[in-house]
Amino acid sequence: MKRTDLEKNKGLKINGQMKNKAVPARFGQDAGSVLDKREQRKLDQALGLMPFAVKLNSELVGQLQALATERQISMNDLVAELIKKGLAS
């Protein structure tokens, strides 16, 4: 390998390590405790949640995001509320 390739690989390795590093606890109470995907999936299953992927128009997604920030609720809660209202009518 060339020296430039070795340096490039070192840089990629350092960037990967920086991305995987947890946020220090000093930025918040639970900032250091990041759940991995498996733990998050188990918590969601315990709450009875299932993943549900859909493809929507970008304008509609923008409206949903604006409404969620306006109401200060998560997108999951907003979409569940809107689907329940739609099915009830």
C-alpha positions in Angstrom: 0.0 0.0 0.0 1.1 3.5 -0.6 1.7 5.9 2.3 -1.2 8.0 1.2 -3.6 5.0 1.4 -2.3 4.2 4.9 -2.9 7.8 6.0 -6.4 7.8 4.5 -7.3 4.6 6.3 -6.0 6.0 9.6 -8.3 9.0 9.0 -11.3 6.8 8.3 -10.6 4.8 11.4 -10.4 7.9 13.6 -13.6 9.3 12.1 -15.4 6.0 12.8 -14.2 6.0 16.4 -15.4 9.6 16.9 -18.8 8.8 15.5 -19.3 5.7 17.7 -18.2 7.6 20.9 -21.0 8.2 23.4 -22.0 11.7 24.4 -20.5 12.7 27.8 -22.9 12.7 30.7 -22.1 16.4 31.4 -24.4 17.5 28.6 -27.5 16.0 30.3 -28.6 13.5 32.9 -29.0 10.5 30.6 -26.9 11.7 27.6 -24.3 9.0 28.2 -26.8 6.2 28.1 -27.5 5.5 24.5 -29.7 2.5 23.7 -28.6 0.2 21.0 -31.1 -1.0 18.4 -31.8 -4.3 20.0 -32.6 -2.7 23.4 -34.8 -0.1 21.8 -36.7 -2.8 19.9 -37.3 -4.7 23.1 -38.6 -1.6 24.8 -40.9 -0.9 21.8 -42.2 -4.5 21.8 -43.0 -4.2 25.5 -45.1 -1.2 24.8 -46.9 -3.0 22.0 -45.3 -0.8 19.3 -44.5 -2.1 15.8 -42.5 -0.5 13.0 -44.7 0.8 10.2 -43.0 2.3 7.2 -44.8 4.3 4.5 -43.7 6.5 1.7 -45.3 10.0 1.7 -45.0 13.1 -0.4 -42.3 15.5 0.9 -44.9 18.3 1.2 -47.1 16.2 3.4 -44.1 15.1 5.6 -43.2 18.8 6.0 -46.7 19.6 7.2 -46.6 16.7 9.6 -43.2 17.8 11.0 -44.5 21.4 11.4 -47.6 20.2 13.2 -45.6 17.9 15.5 -43.2 20.7 16.5 -46.2 23.1 16.9 -47.9 20.7 19.3 -44.5 19.6 20.8 -45.2 15.9 20.4 -43.3 13.2 18.6 -44.0 12.3 15.0 -45.0 8.8 16.2 -47.7 10.2 18.5 -49.0 12.7 15.9 -49.3 10.0 13.1 -51.0 7.6 15.5 -53.5 10.3 16.5 -54.2 11.3 12.9 -54.7 7.6 11.8 -57.1 7.0 14.7 -59.1 10.1 13.8 -59.2 9.0 10.1 -60.3 5.5 10.9 -63.0 6.7 13.3 -64.7 8.8 10.7 
